[in-house]
Amino acid sequence: MYKELVNVSGLRMVEAAARLKSYSKAAEELHVTQAAISQQIRKLEGQLGCKLFYRKGRSMHVTQQGAVLHEAICSGFNSIIEGLKKIQSEPLAGELTITTTQSFASLVLVPRMWKFALAYPDITLKVLTSKETEDLRLGKVDVAIRYGRAPYPEYHCEVLFDDPIVPLCSPSVAKQLDTQDPSSLKRCWLIDYAAKEYWPEWFERLSIDPDTSHCQVLQVNNIDVAMSAVLAGHGVCLGSAKQAAHYIEQGMLVQPYAYGLEPGTQYRLMYDLESPRALRIKAFNTWLRDELACT
């Protein structure tokens, strides 16, 4: 029986008649005849086995059952309207959710978020840190910024930067180095933050003995810990100058030697081309690229 009730035009007639308390006014609003309104409502009452309206004077009023149905129809129509809004293009103002790695968030995004807030006060950024790439088609996350070169054919991907891995340290540590002799780095603490040891490869690229067995080496599990160590003046790490640009600009870190390892650190920005938040994504993408271009 309920399959027969799926008649959107009939439900619209009930909603209009209940709201306007008149079959004739409902007919005028919906551009149909009063007879069509009356016929549809009688058909629905027959299917349901109860009266939905009763006449009082010149007005039509809903019965108790009619009030219940009217409330359900209004709720359903409101849900449909909200759904339509969500799948259509949203305005520039609103929320934008970004997922990225802990290191990119702490080194690149968070130090610059105040600039974005000044440029786009009507866009609220929400940053989530995760190693996983969430499904951007579900609407819960709008933009993913990820490290590496793995393909993501289901999304639109743009390279933000592909930066060589270079030595980074505090100004106090840099003073202890011979600017003409990169091998002087072996007298400092060398900080590695990956399963692969980058320092032997970096030295070998410069035709320097790659053996670091006699060096003081600190192994940490991620770039955030490595950066904390070098900011505290505890040695030198290999990292991306683009990623550490905020600290370099503030004079908290320096790059003592220009030599870098390639392929280096690549970060990409990804999003769903059919996202209803396309305007916000474009604004964020343009702003972030401008920020990175300045470093």
N, C-alpha and C positions, 0 to 999 in steps of 0.2 A: 504493500500500500504506500509506503513512504517514498518509493521511487516515483510514484505518480505525483507526489507533492513538490517535486523539484521543478517548480515553475516560477522563475524569477519575476516575470511580469506580474503574476498573481500575487506574489509576496510584496512586490512594490505597491500594488493596489491596496493591500491590507494596511501597509505602513502609512501610506498617504491618507487613507480614509480615517485611520485611528488618530493620526496627528491633526488633521484638519476637521475631524468630527463631521464630515460631510462627504457623501458619495459624489455629489455634483462638483464640489471643489477639487476632490481628488481626480475626477475625470478631466477637469479643466487643466490641472497641473500636469497630468500625464498625457494630455492630448488624445484622449479616447472618449467614448460616449459614457453617459451615466449607466446605461443599460449594460455595457461591457463590464463596468466595475461591479455592478450588482450580480451579474451572472457568474463572474469569476469567484466572488466571495461566497455565493450560494454553493458553487461546486466544491470549494474548499471546505465549507461547513459540512457538506454531505460526506466528504471523504473522512473528515475528522470525527463526525458524529456529535458535534456540539455547535452551539451558536457562538459566533465571534462578535456580533454587533446587535444592539437593540436601539430602537428609535425612542427619543425623548424630545417631544416638541418637534422642532425642525432639525435637530442635530442627531447624529449617529454616535453612539457611545460603545466602547468595547465592554464585553462581558469579562468576567474573571478569567475565563480561558483565553479570550481575545487579548487581554492585557499581557498575559504570559507570552503569547505568540508574538505580540508587538515588540515586547522587550527583547525577545530572542532575535527577531528580524533586524532590529536596530543594531544589536550587538554584532550580528553577522555582517551587515552592510559596513559597519565601521571597521571590522577586521579586513574586509575586502579592500576598502579605501586605503587602509594602512599598508596592505600588501602591495597595492598598485604604486603607492608612493615610494616604497622600498626598491621596486624594480625599475623605476624611472630615474632619470638623472636627478641627483640631489644638488642643492645649492652649494656655493663655495663655503659658506659658514656651516660649522658642525664639527663632528669628531672624526679623527683619522687615526687608525690603529696600525702601528708598525711593529713588526717582529724582527729581531736581529740578534747577533751574538752579544755576550756580555762585554767583550772587549770593544766592539764597535760602538755599543751604547755608551760605555763609560769614557772612551777616548775621543769619540767623534761627535755623537749626538748630544749627550747631556751637557757638555761644556758650551754648546752652541744653541741650545734650545731657547734661551732668552732672546736671541736674535730673531729666531723664527716667530716667537710670540710678538715681537715688535712689528715684524713685517706683515704677519697675518693674525691679528688679534682675534678674529672670528673663527679661527680653526684651532681646535683643542687636540693636541698631540697626546697619544697614549702609546708608550713604548713598552713592549714586552720582550724580555730576553729569553732566548731558547736556542738550543742546538738543532732542533727539528724544524722542518719547513711545513708549516700548517697549510691546510687547503684554503687557498685564497678565494675560492669560488663559493665558499659557504657564507661569506659576508661578515664573519667575526673579526677577521684580520684583513687589512686593505693592502699593505705593502710588506714585502719581505726583503731584508738586506742580508745577503749570505756570502760567506767566505768560500772560495774554491772555484772549481771549473766544472762541476757536475752539471749535466744538461737538465733543463726543466722545460721541455717542449710545450707543456700545457699553459705556460705563462709567458708574458712579454718580459724579456730580460734585457737590461742595459748595464754595461760595465761602468761602475763608478770610478774605479781606479785600479791600475795594475802596477803596483809599486815595487821596485827592487828592495830586497832586504838589506838594510845598512846598519852600521854600528850606531847606537844611541847611548848617551850617558849624561850625567850631570856636569855642569861647568867645572865643579871642583875636581872631578875625576879627569876631565879633559886636560886640565892643567898639568897632570902627571904624565901625559903622553907626549911622544915625539911626533910632531905633526908631519914630519917627513918619513917616518918609519912606522908603518902599521903594525910591525911585529912587536912594537912596544906594548900593544894591547895584552900580550901574554903576561905582563907584570901585574895586570889588574884581575879582579874577579871577573870571570866570564859567565854570563847567565844564559842558560838554555831553557826553553819552555816547550819543547816538542819531543816526541819519541825519537825523531831523527835529530842528530847533533849537527847543527848548522855551522858551528865555528870551524871545525876541521875543513869543511868544504869552502868556507869563506877564505881561510888562510891559503888553501891550495890554489884558489883562483888568482891570488896575488903572488904566486910562486914563493910562498912562505911555508916552512915546514908545518904540515897540518897536525902534527902530534901535539895534543893538549894534555897528555897524561901527567905532565909535571906542572900544569897550570891549576890555579884555584878555580874550580867550576861549581856553580850552583845550579842544580836542576830543579825547576819548578814546573807545575802542571799547566799553566796557561800564561798568556801574554799580560793579563792584568797583574798577576803576582810579579812577573818580571819587571813591568813598568814601575810598580810600587818600589821594588828594590833599587832600580836605577835612579828614581826620583829621590830616594833617601841617600844617594851617593854610594850605593853598594855595587860597584862594578859597571859592566857594559853588557848590553844585550843587543841582539840583532832583531830589527823590526822595520816597520813601514814608516817612513818620514811623513807620509800623508796622514797615516792614522795617528801619529804622535804630533801633528802640526800644532795643535793648541798649546801643548807644553813647550814646543820649540819657540812659538811666537812669544810666549810668556817668559822666555829665557830660563826655563826650568830644565830643559834638555838641550843638548847640542848633538850635531852629527860630526864627529871628529874626522872622518874620512869619507870620501865620496864613493868609494868602491862599493858596489852592491851585487847581491846574488839575484839571478834571474833564471826561470820565472819566479816572480816574487809574490807579494800579497795581492790577491785579486778579490775585490768585493763587487757584487752585482746587486742591482735593484730590480725587483720583480713584482709584477702585479697582473691582475686579470683585466684584459682589455675591455671586458663587458661590465666592469665594476660601475655601479651607480654613483660612486664617489670620484669619478674621473677628474672633475675640476680640482678637488683637493689633492689628489695624487699628482696631477700636473704641477700644481703650485709647490708642493713639497719637493718634487723631483728637481724642478728648476732652481729652487732655493738651495738645495743641498749641493747641486752641481756648481753653482756659483760660489758657494762656500769652499768647496774643495779646490776650485780653480784658483782661488786666492792664495793657496798654500804651496 
